[in-house]
Structures are given as structure tokens and as C-alpha cells.
């Protein structure tokens, strides 16, 4: 989850985490949706057990892609994802 999104959803003392991460993150580091997908594809070819993809699911289209590629979709970090229209 991008740090700006983490900060937008944090409350109370939980705001400290995104602030600290923001100070440590390189300024040129851009968020990329499904950043673990290529690694998951390699693992998927080698194992037959359920494989969960964790990280970078920001849209319903990305969630569908993860499932279509044979991974179990764990709860996305974005609490608004479940409320978005299916056209996303």
C-alpha cells in the first residue's frame, strides 16, 4: 500500500508508522500494483499448494488477475476496494 494511502486510513497512534516509513522511503521509489506477481508466478509453477499473493492489490481488475493466475487473494490492504464498482 502506498504510504500516502496508509496515512489517509491511519488513526491515532497508527499515524506514526506511515510518517516514519515516509522519512525512510527513497523519494524516487514509485508504487507498482501487483509488485509480487512475477515472483508468485515463478513459485506457482513449482508448487501445488495454495499460494497467497500479498502486496500491491489496488483495483478489482488486479484482484481478478491474481485469482485467474491461480493465487489465493488475501484481504487487500485497501479498505475501500470492496466498496468500489465492479467496473474498476
C-alpha positions in Angstrom: 0.0 0.0 0.0 1.4 3.4 -0.9 2.5 5.4 2.2 0.0 8.2 1.3 -2.9 5.7 1.4 -1.6 4.2 4.7 -1.5 7.7 6.2 -5.0 8.5 4.9 -6.5 5.4 6.6 -4.5 5.6 9.9 -5.9 7.0 13.1 -4.4 8.0 16.4 -1.0 6.4 17.2 -1.2 4.4 14.0 -0.2 7.6 12.1 3.3 7.2 13.4 4.0 4.2 11.1 3.3 5.9 7.8 5.2 9.0 8.9 8.3 7.0 9.8 8.1 5.0 6.6 7.8 8.2 4.6 11.0 9.5 6.1 12.9 6.3 5.2 11.5 5.7 1.7 13.6 6.9 -1.2 11.7 9.8 -3.0 12.1 8.1 -6.4 10.5 4.8 -5.3 7.2 4.5 -7.2 4.4 2.2 -6.2 3.7 -0.5 -8.7 0.5 -2.5 -8.5 0.9 -6.3 -8.0 4.6 -5.9 -7.3 5.0 -9.6 -6.1 3.1 -11.1 -9.1 6.2 -12.1 -11.1 7.6 -13.9 -8.0 4.2 -15.6 -7.4 4.2 -16.8 -11.0 7.6 -18.5 -10.5 6.5 -20.1 -7.3 3.2 -21.1 -8.7 5.0 -23.2 -11.4 6.9 -25.1 -8.7 4.3 -25.8 -6.0 0.8 -27.3 -5.9 -0.3 -25.9 -2.5 -2.4 -22.8 -2.2 -0.3 -19.7 -2.8 -1.3 -16.3 -1.5 -0.2 -13.2 -3.2 0.3 -10.4 -0.8 1.1 -6.9 -1.9 0.0 -4.2 -4.3 -3.6 -5.1 -5.0 -5.2 -1.8 -5.6 -8.0 -2.5 -8.0 -10.7 -5.1 -8.7 -9.1 -5.8 -12.1 -5.8 -6.6 -10.2 -7.7 -8.8 -7.7 -9.3 -10.8 -10.6 -5.9 -11.2 -12.3 -4.4 -12.6 -9.1 -7.2 -15.1 -8.8 -7.1 -16.0 -12.5 -3.4 -16.7 -12.2 -4.1 -19.3 -9.5 -3.3 -17.4 -6.3 -5.5 -17.1 -3.3 -6.3 -13.4 -2.8 -5.7 -12.5 0.8 -7.5 -9.4 2.2 -6.2 -6.4 0.4 -4.8 -3.6 2.5 -7.0 -1.1 0.8 -10.2 -1.0 2.8 -12.1 0.8 0.0 -11.5 -1.9 -2.6 -14.6 -3.9 -1.5 -16.8 -0.9 -2.0 -15.7 0.1 -5.5 -17.9 -0.5 -8.5 -17.1 -3.7 -10.5 -16.1 -1.6 -13.5 -12.8 -0.6 -11.7 
